[in-house]
């Protein structure tokens, strides 16, 4: 009888330390599906007003409040990213003005 009570107490005591998962969410116009990109996934992207071409970086962190993403060693605002090219064939086209890009976090509890 004592073991289940101790186990419950232990789980409740550790629950604040459980981490949440952060995702970069891409919503495309004309389709109800969304694409979730997790931290440490690699994306290829192009910046607005940048003619240097495409950059390939790993997502290291996401800031949902500021809507910024840490790609490599630089923070970028989501509004500064004009195009994203993903590995999945269904999302290879460029992001247009109606596509939505935002950061979401979900609890893993």
Secondary structure, 3 states (H helix, E strand, C coil): CHHHHHHHHHHHHHHHHCCEEEEEEEECCCCCCEEEEECCCEEEEEECCCCCCCEEEEEEEEECCCCEEEECCEEEEHHHEEEEECCCHHHCCCCCCCCEEEEEEEECC
